[in-house]
Amino acid sequence: MKMASKYGFEILIDLHGLKGSQNGQDHSGRVGKANWFRFKQYREDSIEILEKIAKRYAGHPKFWGLQIINEPPVKLFNCKLRK
């Protein structure tokens, strides 16, 4: 955040790979099945981390946003997301 302030840019924090993998691709930490959707504990762990990041940077003038899931599988868009 200090460098963002110094050089005039904003920060988007991205959880690039979620526990268990959100899409089964190599950049998500695991090739194969996307187990993040299968196990409730994995999703709860992600929520806990996201809440900590949000609380830490909320209100910071250079904090632009928080990407909650990087490159979700296409099938995700066909389901309803709930709180």
PDB file with SEQRES, HELIX, SHEET and CRYST1 records, atoms N, CA, C and O in Angstrom:
SEQRES   1 A   83  MET LYS MET ALA SER LYS TYR GLY PHE GLU ILE LEU ILE          
SEQRES   2 A   83  ASP LEU HIS GLY LEU LYS GLY SER GLN ASN GLY GLN ASP          
SEQRES   3 A   83  HIS SER GLY ARG VAL GLY LYS ALA ASN TRP PHE ARG PHE          
SEQRES   4 A   83  LYS GLN TYR ARG GLU ASP SER ILE GLU ILE LEU GLU LYS          
SEQRES   5 A   83  ILE ALA LYS ARG TYR ALA GLY HIS PRO LYS PHE TRP GLY          
SEQRES   6 A   83  LEU GLN ILE ILE ASN GLU PRO PRO VAL LYS LEU PHE ASN          
SEQRES   7 A   83  CYS LYS LEU ARG LYS                                          
HELIX    1 AA1 LYS A    2  TYR A    7  1                                   6    
HELIX    2 AA2 ASP A   26  SER A   28  5                                   3    
HELIX    3 AA3 LYS A   40  TYR A   57  1                                  18    
HELIX    4 AA4 VAL A   74  ASN A   78  5                                   5    
SHEET    1 AA1 2 ILE A  11  ASP A  14  0                                        
SHEET    2 AA1 2 PHE A  63  GLN A  67  1                                        
CRYST1    1.000    1.000    1.000  90.00  90.00  90.00 P 1           1          
ATOM      1  N   MET A   1       0.821  -1.184   0.000  1.00  0.00           N  
ATOM      2  CA  MET A   1       0.000   0.000   0.000  1.00  0.00           C  
ATOM      3  C   MET A   1       0.875   1.261   0.000  1.00  0.00           C  
ATOM      4  O   MET A   1       0.491   2.294  -0.549  1.00  0.00           O  
ATOM      5  N   LYS A   2       2.044   1.162   0.618  1.00  0.00           N  
ATOM      6  CA  LYS A   2       2.944   2.316   0.621  1.00  0.00           C  
ATOM      7  C   LYS A   2       3.395   2.656  -0.802  1.00  0.00           C  
ATOM      8  O   LYS A   2       3.435   3.825  -1.185  1.00  0.00           O  
ATOM      9  N   MET A   3       3.730   1.629  -1.574  1.00  0.00           N  
ATOM     10  CA  MET A   3       4.163   1.882  -2.956  1.00  0.00           C  
ATOM     11  C   MET A   3       3.016   2.420  -3.795  1.00  0.00           C  
ATOM     12  O   MET A   3       3.225   3.267  -4.663  1.00  0.00           O  
ATOM     13  N   ALA A   4       1.806   1.936  -3.545  1.00  0.00           N  
ATOM     14  CA  ALA A   4       0.641   2.436  -4.276  1.00  0.00           C  
ATOM     15  C   ALA A   4       0.451   3.919  -3.995  1.00  0.00           C  
ATOM     16  O   ALA A   4       0.165   4.703  -4.900  1.00  0.00           O  
ATOM     17  N   SER A   5       0.610   4.286  -2.750  1.00  0.00           N  
ATOM     18  CA  SER A   5       0.485   5.699  -2.385  1.00  0.00           C  
ATOM     19  C   SER A   5       1.593   6.526  -3.032  1.00  0.00           C  
ATOM     20  O   SER A   5       1.350   7.616  -3.550  1.00  0.00           O  
ATOM     21  N   LYS A   6       2.793   5.997  -2.994  1.00  0.00           N  
ATOM     22  CA  LYS A   6       3.944   6.717  -3.535  1.00  0.00           C  
ATOM     23  C   LYS A   6       3.831   6.940  -5.042  1.00  0.00           C  
ATOM     24  O   LYS A   6       4.159   8.018  -5.539  1.00  0.00           O  
ATOM     25  N   TYR A   7       3.365   5.917  -5.771  1.00  0.00           N  
ATOM     26  CA  TYR A   7       3.351   5.988  -7.231  1.00  0.00           C  
ATOM     27  C   TYR A   7       1.976   6.249  -7.840  1.00  0.00           C  
ATOM     28  O   TYR A   7       1.837   6.294  -9.062  1.00  0.00           O  
ATOM     29  N   GLY A   8       0.969   6.419  -7.002  1.00  0.00           N  
ATOM     30  CA  GLY A   8      -0.340   6.832  -7.490  1.00  0.00           C  
ATOM     31  C   GLY A   8      -1.182   5.761  -8.160  1.00  0.00           C  
ATOM     32  O   GLY A   8      -1.960   6.065  -9.064  1.00  0.00           O  
ATOM     33  N   PHE A   9      -1.041   4.523  -7.735  1.00  0.00           N  
ATOM     34  CA  PHE A   9      -1.928   3.502  -8.281  1.00  0.00           C  
ATOM     35  C   PHE A   9      -2.750   2.863  -7.170  1.00  0.00           C  
ATOM     36  O   PHE A   9      -2.478   3.068  -5.987  1.00  0.00           O  
ATOM     37  N   GLU A  10      -3.757   2.089  -7.561  1.00  0.00           N  
ATOM     38  CA  GLU A  10      -4.645   1.451  -6.590  1.00  0.00           C  
ATOM     39  C   GLU A  10      -4.440  -0.056  -6.612  1.00  0.00           C  
ATOM     40  O   GLU A  10      -3.950  -0.613  -7.594  1.00  0.00           O  
ATOM     41  N   ILE A  11      -4.816  -0.704  -5.526  1.00  0.00           N  
ATOM     42  CA  ILE A  11      -4.564  -2.129  -5.343  1.00  0.00           C  
ATOM     43  C   ILE A  11      -5.860  -2.939  -5.382  1.00  0.00           C  
ATOM     44  O   ILE A  11      -6.833  -2.622  -4.699  1.00  0.00           O  
ATOM     45  N   LEU A  12      -5.845  -3.990  -6.196  1.00  0.00           N  
ATOM     46  CA  LEU A  12      -6.899  -5.001  -6.207  1.00  0.00           C  
ATOM     47  C   LEU A  12      -6.255  -6.272  -5.666  1.00  0.00           C  
ATOM     48  O   LEU A  12      -5.333  -6.810  -6.278  1.00  0.00           O  
ATOM     49  N   ILE A  13      -6.732  -6.749  -4.531  1.00  0.00           N  
ATOM     50  CA  ILE A  13      -6.197  -7.973  -3.940  1.00  0.00           C  
ATOM     51  C   ILE A  13      -6.983  -9.158  -4.493  1.00  0.00           C  
ATOM     52  O   ILE A  13      -8.214  -9.156  -4.517  1.00  0.00           O  
ATOM     53  N   ASP A  14      -6.249 -10.154  -4.930  1.00  0.00           N  
ATOM     54  CA  ASP A  14      -6.830 -11.320  -5.592  1.00  0.00           C  
ATOM     55  C   ASP A  14      -6.376 -12.586  -4.880  1.00  0.00           C  
ATOM     56  O   ASP A  14      -5.179 -12.804  -4.696  1.00  0.00           O  
ATOM     57  N   LEU A  15      -7.336 -13.425  -4.476  1.00  0.00           N  
ATOM     58  CA  LEU A  15      -6.987 -14.754  -3.977  1.00  0.00           C  
ATOM     59  C   LEU A  15      -6.852 -15.638  -5.212  1.00  0.00           C  
ATOM     60  O   LEU A  15      -7.839 -16.165  -5.725  1.00  0.00           O  
ATOM     61  N   HIS A  16      -5.632 -15.792  -5.673  1.00  0.00           N  
ATOM     62  CA  HIS A  16      -5.408 -16.447  -6.960  1.00  0.00           C  
ATOM     63  C   HIS A  16      -5.718 -17.934  -6.929  1.00  0.00           C  
ATOM     64  O   HIS A  16      -6.245 -18.480  -7.898  1.00  0.00           O  
ATOM     65  N   GLY A  17      -5.402 -18.578  -5.842  1.00  0.00           N  
ATOM     66  CA  GLY A  17      -5.707 -19.999  -5.691  1.00  0.00           C  
ATOM     67  C   GLY A  17      -6.402 -20.241  -4.373  1.00  0.00           C  
ATOM     68  O   GLY A  17      -5.876 -19.887  -3.318  1.00  0.00           O  
ATOM     69  N   LEU A  18      -7.568 -20.835  -4.417  1.00  0.00           N  
ATOM     70  CA  LEU A  18      -8.319 -21.120  -3.198  1.00  0.00           C  
ATOM     71  C   LEU A  18      -8.049 -22.549  -2.735  1.00  0.00           C  
ATOM     72  O   LEU A  18      -7.744 -23.427  -3.542  1.00  0.00           O  
ATOM     73  N   LYS A  19      -8.162 -22.765  -1.448  1.00  0.00           N  
ATOM     74  CA  LYS A  19      -7.931 -24.079  -0.857  1.00  0.00           C  
ATOM     75  C   LYS A  19      -8.761 -25.137  -1.584  1.00  0.00           C  
ATOM     76  O   LYS A  19      -9.981 -25.010  -1.687  1.00  0.00           O  
ATOM     77  N   GLY A  20      -8.104 -26.175  -2.086  1.00  0.00           N  
ATOM     78  CA  GLY A  20      -8.800 -27.224  -2.811  1.00  0.00           C  
ATOM     79  C   GLY A  20      -8.936 -26.959  -4.296  1.00  0.00           C  
ATOM     80  O   GLY A  20      -9.320 -27.857  -5.045  1.00  0.00           O  
ATOM     81  N   SER A  21      -8.635 -25.766  -4.737  1.00  0.00           N  
ATOM     82  CA  SER A  21      -8.711 -25.306  -6.127  1.00  0.00           C  
ATOM     83  C   SER A  21     -10.125 -24.921  -6.528  1.00  0.00           C  
ATOM     84  O   SER A  21     -11.067 -25.699  -6.378  1.00  0.00           O  
ATOM     85  N   GLN A  22     -10.252 -23.716  -7.037  1.00  0.00           N  
ATOM     86  CA  GLN A  22     -11.555 -23.224  -7.475  1.00  0.00           C  
ATOM     87  C   GLN A  22     -11.887 -23.618  -8.904  1.00  0.00           C  
ATOM     88  O   GLN A  22     -13.043 -23.527  -9.316  1.00  0.00           O  
ATOM     89  N   ASN A  23     -10.878 -24.060  -9.674  1.00  0.00           N  
ATOM     90  CA  ASN A  23     -11.160 -24.389 -11.073  1.00  0.00           C  
ATOM     91  C   ASN A  23     -10.392 -25.593 -11.621  1.00  0.00           C  
ATOM     92  O   ASN A  23     -10.590 -25.973 -12.775  1.00  0.00           O  
ATOM     93  N   GLY A  24      -9.536 -26.186 -10.827  1.00  0.00           N  
ATOM     94  CA  GLY A  24      -8.799 -27.367 -11.263  1.00  0.00           C  
ATOM     95  C   GLY A  24      -7.668 -27.099 -12.234  1.00  0.00           C  
ATOM     96  O   GLY A  24      -7.122 -28.036 -12.816  1.00  0.00           O  
ATOM     97  N   GLN A  25      -7.306 -25.842 -12.420  1.00  0.00           N  
ATOM     98  CA  GLN A  25      -6.219 -25.485 -13.331  1.00  0.00           C  
ATOM     99  C   GLN A  25      -4.936 -25.259 -12.544  1.00  0.00           C  
ATOM    100  O   GLN A  25      -4.974 -24.967 -11.348  1.00  0.00           O  
ATOM    101  N   ASP A  26      -3.799 -25.395 -13.222  1.00  0.00           N  
ATOM    102  CA  ASP A  26      -2.516 -25.330 -12.533  1.00  0.00           C  
ATOM    103  C   ASP A  26      -2.286 -24.027 -11.777  1.00  0.00           C  
ATOM    104  O   ASP A  26      -1.647 -24.043 -10.724  1.00  0.00           O  
ATOM    105  N   HIS A  27      -2.775 -22.921 -12.270  1.00  0.00           N  
ATOM    106  CA  HIS A  27      -2.554 -21.638 -11.590  1.00  0.00           C  
ATOM    107  C   HIS A  27      -3.361 -21.508 -10.291  1.00  0.00           C  
ATOM    108  O   HIS A  27      -3.164 -20.555  -9.537  1.00  0.00           O  
ATOM    109  N   SER A  28      -4.266 -22.459 -10.024  1.00  0.00           N  
ATOM    110  CA  SER A  28      -5.062 -22.397  -8.792  1.00  0.00           C  
ATOM    111  C   SER A  28      -4.463 -23.257  -7.685  1.00  0.00           C  
ATOM    112  O   SER A  28      -5.049 -23.391  -6.610  1.00  0.00           O  
ATOM    113  N   GLY A  29      -3.294 -23.838  -7.949  1.00  0.00           N  
ATOM    114  CA  GLY A  29      -2.620 -24.618  -6.926  1.00  0.00           C  
ATOM    115  C   GLY A  29      -2.869 -26.112  -6.997  1.00  0.00           C  
ATOM    116  O   GLY A  29      -2.229 -26.882  -6.280  1.00  0.00           O  
ATOM    117  N   ARG A  30      -3.791 -26.531  -7.852  1.00  0.00           N  
ATOM    118  CA  ARG A  30      -4.095 -27.955  -7.958  1.00  0.00           C  
ATOM    119  C   ARG A  30      -4.692 -28.242  -9.331  1.00  0.00           C  
ATOM    120  O   ARG A  30      -5.661 -27.604  -9.743  1.00  0.00           O  
ATOM    121  N   VAL A  31      -4.114 -29.192 -10.023  1.00  0.00           N  
ATOM    122  CA  VAL A  31      -4.638 -29.605 -11.323  1.00  0.00           C  
ATOM    123  C   VAL A  31      -5.587 -30.780 -11.097  1.00  0.00           C  
ATOM    124  O   VAL A  31      -5.256 -31.728 -10.385  1.00  0.00           O  
ATOM    125  N   GLY A  32      -6.746 -30.710 -11.699  1.00  0.00           N  
ATOM    126  CA  GLY A  32      -7.720 -31.797 -11.552  1.00  0.00           C  
ATOM    127  C   GLY A  32      -9.069 -31.264 -11.114  1.00  0.00           C  
ATOM    128  O   GLY A  32      -9.593 -30.309 -11.688  1.00  0.00           O  
ATOM    129  N   LYS A  33      -9.619 -31.888 -10.099  1.00  0.00           N  
ATOM    130  CA  LYS A  33     -10.943 -31.486  -9.619  1.00  0.00           C  
ATOM    131  C   LYS A  33     -10.893 -30.168  -8.859  1.00  0.00           C  
ATOM    132  O   LYS A  33      -9.925 -29.864  -8.161  1.00  0.00           O  
ATOM    133  N   ALA A  34     -11.941 -29.410  -9.012  1.00  0.00           N  
ATOM    134  CA  ALA A  34     -12.093 -28.150  -8.270  1.00  0.00           C  
ATOM    135  C   ALA A  34     -12.799 -28.468  -6.957  1.00  0.00           C  
ATOM    136  O   ALA A  34     -14.023 -28.382  -6.859  1.00  0.00           O  
ATOM    137  N   ASN A  35     -12.018 -28.833  -5.960  1.00  0.00           N  
ATOM    138  CA  ASN A  35     -12.589 -29.282  -4.686  1.00  0.00           C  
ATOM    139  C   ASN A  35     -13.071 -28.157  -3.784  1.00  0.00           C  
ATOM    140  O   ASN A  35     -13.715 -28.417  -2.768  1.00  0.00           O  
ATOM    141  N   TRP A  36     -12.773 -26.919  -4.132  1.00  0.00           N  
ATOM    142  CA  TRP A  36     -13.227 -25.800  -3.300  1.00  0.00           C  
ATOM    143  C   TRP A  36     -14.744 -25.801  -3.183  1.00  0.00           C  
ATOM    144  O   TRP A  36     -15.281 -25.467  -2.127  1.00  0.00           O  
ATOM    145  N   PHE A  37     -15.434 -26.166  -4.239  1.00  0.00           N  
ATOM    146  CA  PHE A  37     -16.897 -26.187  -4.242  1.00  0.00           C  
ATOM    147  C   PHE A  37     -17.461 -27.391  -3.497  1.00  0.00           C  
ATOM    148  O   PHE A  37     -18.601 -27.361  -3.033  1.00  0.00           O  
ATOM    149  N   ARG A  38     -16.676 -28.430  -3.385  1.00  0.00           N  
ATOM    150  CA  ARG A  38     -17.168 -29.680  -2.802  1.00  0.00           C  
ATOM    151  C   ARG A  38     -17.131 -29.701  -1.283  1.00  0.00           C  
ATOM    152  O   ARG A  38     -17.918 -30.412  -0.657  1.00  0.00           O  
ATOM    153  N   PHE A  39     -16.234 -28.938  -0.682  1.00  0.00           N  
ATOM    154  CA  PHE A  39     -16.042 -29.017   0.763  1.00  0.00           C  
ATOM    155  C   PHE A  39     -16.361 -27.684   1.439  1.00  0.00           C  
ATOM    156  O   PHE A  39     -15.714 -26.669   1.181  1.00  0.00           O  
ATOM    157  N   LYS A  40     -17.349 -27.708   2.289  1.00  0.00           N  
ATOM    158  CA  LYS A  40     -17.808 -26.507   2.989  1.00  0.00           C  
ATOM    159  C   LYS A  40     -16.674 -25.841   3.764  1.00  0.00           C  
ATOM    160  O   LYS A  40     -16.587 -24.614   3.791  1.00  0.00           O  
ATOM    161  N   GLN A  41     -15.808 -26.628   4.392  1.00  0.00           N  
ATOM    162  CA  GLN A  41     -14.714 -26.065   5.182  1.00  0.00           C  
ATOM    163  C   GLN A  41     -13.779 -25.223   4.321  1.00  0.00           C  
ATOM    164  O   GLN A  41     -13.282 -24.193   4.778  1.00  0.00           O  
ATOM    165  N   TYR A  42     -13.535 -25.641   3.097  1.00  0.00           N  
ATOM    166  CA  TYR A  42     -12.680 -24.862   2.196  1.00  0.00           C  
ATOM    167  C   TYR A  42     -13.306 -23.493   1.927  1.00  0.00           C  
ATOM    168  O   TYR A  42     -12.616 -22.474   1.941  1.00  0.00           O  
ATOM    169  N   ARG A  43     -14.594 -23.480   1.688  1.00  0.00           N  
ATOM    170  CA  ARG A  43     -15.287 -22.209   1.431  1.00  0.00           C  
ATOM    171  C   ARG A  43     -15.287 -21.333   2.679  1.00  0.00           C  
ATOM    172  O   ARG A  43     -15.081 -20.122   2.588  1.00  0.00           O  
ATOM    173  N   GLU A  44     -15.517 -21.937   3.842  1.00  0.00           N  
ATOM    174  CA  GLU A  44     -15.506 -21.173   5.097  1.00  0.00           C  
ATOM    175  C   GLU A  44     -14.126 -20.589   5.372  1.00  0.00           C  
ATOM    176  O   GLU A  44     -14.016 -19.454   5.838  1.00  0.00           O  
ATOM    177  N   ASP A  45     -13.072 -21.351   5.090  1.00  0.00           N  
ATOM    178  CA  ASP A  45     -11.706 -20.840   5.260  1.00  0.00           C  
ATOM    179  C   ASP A  45     -11.462 -19.633   4.356  1.00  0.00           C  
ATOM    180  O   ASP A  45     -10.839 -18.655   4.769  1.00  0.00           O  
ATOM    181  N   SER A  46     -11.954 -19.708   3.129  1.00  0.00           N  
ATOM    182  CA  SER A  46     -11.795 -18.590   2.191  1.00  0.00           C  
ATOM    183  C   SER A  46     -12.525 -17.350   2.685  1.00  0.00           C  
ATOM    184  O   SER A  46     -11.999 -16.240   2.602  1.00  0.00           O  
ATOM    185  N   ILE A  47     -13.721 -17.533   3.193  1.00  0.00           N  
ATOM    186  CA  ILE A  47     -14.500 -16.408   3.723  1.00  0.00           C  
ATOM    187  C   ILE A  47     -13.771 -15.766   4.891  1.00  0.00           C  
ATOM    188  O   ILE A  47     -13.725 -14.541   5.000  1.00  0.00           O  
ATOM    189  N   GLU A  48     -13.203 -16.586   5.763  1.00  0.00           N  
ATOM    190  CA  GLU A  48     -12.464 -16.059   6.914  1.00  0.00           C  
ATOM    191  C   GLU A  48     -11.286 -15.194   6.464  1.00  0.00           C  
ATOM    192  O   GLU A  48     -11.058 -14.116   7.012  1.00  0.00           O  
ATOM    193  N   ILE A  49     -10.551 -15.662   5.481  1.00  0.00           N  
ATOM    194  CA  ILE A  49      -9.411 -14.897   4.964  1.00  0.00           C  
ATOM    195  C   ILE A  49      -9.879 -13.604   4.301  1.00  0.00           C  
ATOM    196  O   ILE A  49      -9.297 -12.543   4.525  1.00  0.00           O  
ATOM    197  N   LEU A  50     -10.921 -13.692   3.492  1.00  0.00           N  
ATOM    198  CA  LEU A  50     -11.457 -12.500   2.827  1.00  0.00           C  
ATOM    199  C   LEU A  50     -11.918 -11.457   3.835  1.00  0.00           C  
ATOM    200  O   LEU A  50     -11.698 -10.262   3.634  1.00  0.00           O  
ATOM    201  N   GLU A  51     -12.552 -11.892   4.912  1.00  0.00           N  
ATOM    202  CA  GLU A  51     -13.001 -10.962   5.950  1.00  0.00           C  
ATOM    203  C   GLU A  51     -11.818 -10.265   6.605  1.00  0.00           C  
ATOM    204  O   GLU A  51     -11.873  -9.064   6.866  1.00  0.00           O  
ATOM    205  N   LYS A  52     -10.756 -11.001   6.871  1.00  0.00           N  
ATOM    206  CA  LYS A  52      -9.563 -10.405   7.485  1.00  0.00           C  
ATOM    207  C   LYS A  52      -8.932  -9.366   6.563  1.00  0.00           C  
ATOM    208  O   LYS A  52      -8.549  -8.283   7.006  1.00  0.00           O  
ATOM    209  N   ILE A  53      -8.827  -9.700   5.287  1.00  0.00           N  
ATOM    210  CA  ILE A  53      -8.253  -8.755   4.323  1.00  0.00           C  
ATOM    211  C   ILE A  53      -9.127  -7.507   4.219  1.00  0.00           C  
ATOM    212  O   ILE A  53      -8.623  -6.384   4.232  1.00  0.00           O  
ATOM    213  N   ALA A  54     -10.433  -7.710   4.118  1.00  0.00           N  
ATOM    214  CA  ALA A  54     -11.363  -6.579   3.994  1.00  0.00           C  
ATOM    215  C   ALA A  54     -11.279  -5.663   5.209  1.00  0.00           C  
ATOM    216  O   ALA A  54     -11.254  -4.441   5.062  1.00  0.00           O  
ATOM    217  N   LYS A  55     -11.234  -6.234   6.395  1.00  0.00           N  
ATOM    218  CA  LYS A  55     -11.147  -5.423   7.618  1.00  0.00           C  
ATOM    219  C   LYS A  55      -9.829  -4.663   7.678  1.00  0.00           C  
ATOM    220  O   LYS A  55      -9.788  -3.506   8.094  1.00  0.00           O  
ATOM    221  N   ARG A  56      -8.760  -5.318   7.263  1.00  0.00           N  
ATOM    222  CA  ARG A  56      -7.446  -4.679   7.332  1.00  0.00           C  
ATOM    223  C   ARG A  56      -7.336  -3.474   6.394  1.00  0.00           C  
ATOM    224  O   ARG A  56      -6.770  -2.446   6.766  1.00  0.00           O  
ATOM    225  N   TYR A  57      -7.872  -3.600   5.190  1.00  0.00           N  
ATOM    226  CA  TYR A  57      -7.673  -2.551   4.190  1.00  0.00           C  
ATOM    227  C   TYR A  57      -8.885  -1.662   3.930  1.00  0.00           C  
ATOM    228  O   TYR A  57      -8.786  -0.702   3.166  1.00  0.00           O  
ATOM    229  N   ALA A  58     -10.000  -1.954   4.537  1.00  0.00           N  
ATOM    230  CA  ALA A  58     -11.198  -1.115   4.351  1.00  0.00           C  
ATOM    231  C   ALA A  58     -10.874   0.331   4.711  1.00  0.00           C  
ATOM    232  O   ALA A  58     -10.293   0.608   5.760  1.00  0.00           O  
ATOM    233  N   GLY A  59     -11.247   1.218   3.852  1.00  0.00           N  
ATOM    234  CA  GLY A  59     -11.015   2.634   4.121  1.00  0.00           C  
ATOM    235  C   GLY A  59      -9.664   3.146   3.651  1.00  0.00           C  
ATOM    236  O   GLY A  59      -9.447   4.357   3.618  1.00  0.00           O  
ATOM    237  N   HIS A  60      -8.752   2.255   3.287  1.00  0.00           N  
ATOM    238  CA  HIS A  60      -7.459   2.715   2.783  1.00  0.00           C  
ATOM    239  C   HIS A  60      -7.690   3.355   1.415  1.00  0.00           C  
ATOM    240  O   HIS A  60      -8.331   2.751   0.555  1.00  0.00           O  
ATOM    241  N   PRO A  61      -7.186   4.546   1.206  1.00  0.00           N  
ATOM    242  CA  PRO A  61      -7.476   5.260  -0.045  1.00  0.00           C  
ATOM    243  C   PRO A  61      -6.966   4.562  -1.308  1.00  0.00           C  
ATOM    244  O   PRO A  61      -7.461   4.843  -2.399  1.00  0.00           O  
ATOM    245  N   LYS A  62      -6.012   3.682  -1.188  1.00  0.00           N  
ATOM    246  CA  LYS A  62      -5.464   2.991  -2.360  1.00  0.00           C  
ATOM    247  C   LYS A  62      -5.989   1.564  -2.513  1.00  0.00           C  
ATOM    248  O   LYS A  62      -5.598   0.853  -3.440  1.00  0.00           O  
ATOM    249  N   PHE A  63      -6.863   1.149  -1.617  1.00  0.00           N  
ATOM    250  CA  PHE A  63      -7.474  -0.184  -1.716  1.00  0.00           C  
ATOM    251  C   PHE A  63      -8.659  -0.088  -2.653  1.00  0.00           C  
ATOM    252  O   PHE A  63      -9.700   0.460  -2.289  1.00  0.00           O  
ATOM    253  N   TRP A  64      -8.510  -0.620  -3.867  1.00  0.00           N  
ATOM    254  CA  TRP A  64      -9.537  -0.524  -4.897  1.00  0.00           C  
ATOM    255  C   TRP A  64     -10.585  -1.610  -4.758  1.00  0.00           C  
ATOM    256  O   TRP A  64     -11.770  -1.369  -4.991  1.00  0.00           O  
ATOM    257  N   GLY A  65     -10.151  -2.812  -4.376  1.00  0.00           N  
ATOM    258  CA  GLY A  65     -11.126  -3.885  -4.248  1.00  0.00           C  
ATOM    259  C   GLY A  65     -10.508  -5.220  -3.899  1.00  0.00           C  
ATOM    260  O   GLY A  65      -9.297  -5.357  -3.729  1.00  0.00           O  
ATOM    261  N   LEU A  66     -11.395  -6.203  -3.798  1.00  0.00           N  
ATOM    262  CA  LEU A  66     -11.014  -7.555  -3.414  1.00  0.00           C  
ATOM    263  C   LEU A  66     -11.709  -8.536  -4.352  1.00  0.00           C  
ATOM    264  O   LEU A  66     -12.935  -8.640  -4.360  1.00  0.00           O  
ATOM    265  N   GLN A  67     -10.921  -9.244  -5.134  1.00  0.00           N  
ATOM    266  CA  GLN A  67     -11.481 -10.244  -6.043  1.00  0.00           C  
ATOM    267  C   GLN A  67     -11.659 -11.531  -5.245  1.00  0.00           C  
ATOM    268  O   GLN A  67     -10.681 -12.131  -4.799  1.00  0.00           O  
ATOM    269  N   ILE A  68     -12.899 -11.947  -5.069  1.00  0.00           N  
ATOM    270  CA  ILE A  68     -13.175 -13.050  -4.152  1.00  0.00           C  
ATOM    271  C   ILE A  68     -12.862 -14.428  -4.717  1.00  0.00           C  
ATOM    272  O   ILE A  68     -12.620 -15.361  -3.952  1.00  0.00           O  
ATOM    273  N   ILE A  69     -12.859 -14.575  -6.022  1.00  0.00           N  
ATOM    274  CA  ILE A  69     -12.507 -15.857  -6.623  1.00  0.00           C  
ATOM    275  C   ILE A  69     -11.911 -15.599  -8.004  1.00  0.00           C  
ATOM    276  O   ILE A  69     -12.542 -14.972  -8.855  1.00  0.00           O  
ATOM    277  N   ASN A  70     -10.693 -16.087  -8.217  1.00  0.00           N  
ATOM    278  CA  ASN A  70      -9.997 -15.879  -9.475  1.00  0.00           C  
ATOM    279  C   ASN A  70     -10.368 -16.962 -10.482  1.00  0.00           C  
ATOM    280  O   ASN A  70     -10.283 -18.154 -10.185  1.00  0.00           O  
ATOM    281  N   GLU A  71     -10.772 -16.545 -11.653  1.00  0.00           N  
ATOM    282  CA  GLU A  71     -11.099 -17.441 -12.756  1.00  0.00           C  
ATOM    283  C   GLU A  71     -11.974 -18.619 -12.328  1.00  0.00           C  
ATOM    284  O   GLU A  71     -11.563 -19.775 -12.427  1.00  0.00           O  
ATOM    285  N   PRO A  72     -13.172 -18.319 -11.855  1.00  0.00           N  
ATOM    286  CA  PRO A  72     -14.077 -19.418 -11.486  1.00  0.00           C  
ATOM    287  C   PRO A  72     -14.472 -20.208 -12.731  1.00  0.00           C  
ATOM    288  O   PRO A  72     -14.455 -19.671 -13.838  1.00  0.00           O  
ATOM    289  N   PRO A  73     -14.823 -21.466 -12.554  1.00  0.00           N  
ATOM    290  CA  PRO A  73     -15.239 -22.249 -13.720  1.00  0.00           C  
ATOM    291  C   PRO A  73     -16.530 -21.701 -14.308  1.00  0.00           C  
ATOM    292  O   PRO A  73     -17.339 -21.100 -13.602  1.00  0.00           O  
ATOM    293  N   VAL A  74     -16.714 -21.909 -15.591  1.00  0.00           N  
ATOM    294  CA  VAL A  74     -17.904 -21.414 -16.286  1.00  0.00           C  
ATOM    295  C   VAL A  74     -19.178 -21.920 -15.627  1.00  0.00           C  
ATOM    296  O   VAL A  74     -20.168 -21.191 -15.567  1.00  0.00           O  
ATOM    297  N   LYS A  75     -19.173 -23.154 -15.130  1.00  0.00           N  
ATOM    298  CA  LYS A  75     -20.378 -23.714 -14.520  1.00  0.00           C  
ATOM    299  C   LYS A  75     -20.853 -22.907 -13.315  1.00  0.00           C  
ATOM    300  O   LYS A  75     -22.026 -22.979 -12.948  1.00  0.00           O  
ATOM    301  N   LEU A  76     -19.962 -22.146 -12.703  1.00  0.00           N  
ATOM    302  CA  LEU A  76     -20.351 -21.324 -11.555  1.00  0.00           C  
ATOM    303  C   LEU A  76     -21.402 -20.300 -11.949  1.00  0.00           C  
ATOM    304  O   LEU A  76     -22.282 -19.969 -11.155  1.00  0.00           O  
ATOM    305  N   PHE A  77     -21.311 -19.802 -13.164  1.00  0.00           N  
ATOM    306  CA  PHE A  77     -22.242 -18.771 -13.603  1.00  0.00           C  
ATOM    307  C   PHE A  77     -23.646 -19.315 -13.847  1.00  0.00           C  
ATOM    308  O   PHE A  77     -24.594 -18.545 -14.001  1.00  0.00           O  
ATOM    309  N   ASN A  78     -23.776 -20.617 -13.882  1.00  0.00           N  
ATOM    310  CA  ASN A  78     -25.077 -21.239 -14.086  1.00  0.00           C  
ATOM    311  C   ASN A  78     -25.794 -21.571 -12.781  1.00  0.00           C  
ATOM    312  O   ASN A  78     -26.910 -22.092 -12.803  1.00  0.00           O  
ATOM    313  N   CYS A  79     -25.171 -21.278 -11.662  1.00  0.00           N  
ATOM    314  CA  CYS A  79     -25.807 -21.570 -10.378  1.00  0.00           C  
ATOM    315  C   CYS A  79     -26.061 -20.274  -9.626  1.00  0.00           C  
ATOM    316  O   CYS A  79     -25.539 -19.221  -9.994  1.00  0.00           O  
ATOM    317  N   LYS A  80     -26.851 -20.352  -8.587  1.00  0.00           N  
ATOM    318  CA  LYS A  80     -27.129 -19.176  -7.765  1.00  0.00           C  
ATOM    319  C   LYS A  80     -26.082 -19.082  -6.663  1.00  0.00           C  
ATOM    320  O   LYS A  80     -25.762 -20.071  -6.003  1.00  0.00           O  
ATOM    321  N   LEU A  81     -25.562 -17.894  -6.479  1.00  0.00           N  
ATOM    322  CA  LEU A  81     -24.628 -17.658  -5.387  1.00  0.00           C  
ATOM    323  C   LEU A  81     -25.413 -17.127  -4.199  1.00  0.00           C  
ATOM    324  O   LEU A  81     -26.255 -16.239  -4.334  1.00  0.00           O  
ATOM    325  N   ARG A  82     -25.130 -17.672  -3.071  1.00  0.00           N  
ATOM    326  CA  ARG A  82     -25.827 -17.250  -1.857  1.00  0.00           C  
ATOM    327  C   ARG A  82     -24.829 -16.727  -0.856  1.00  0.00           C  
ATOM    328  O   ARG A  82     -23.645 -17.061  -0.899  1.00  0.00           O  
ATOM    329  N   LYS A  83     -25.319 -15.903   0.043  1.00  0.00           N  
ATOM    330  CA  LYS A  83     -24.468 -15.337   1.084  1.00  0.00           C  
ATOM    331  C   LYS A  83     -23.938 -16.442   1.962  1.00  0.00           C  
ATOM    332  O   LYS A  83     -23.195 -16.176   2.907  1.00  0.00           O  
TER     333      LYS A  83                                                      
END                                                                             
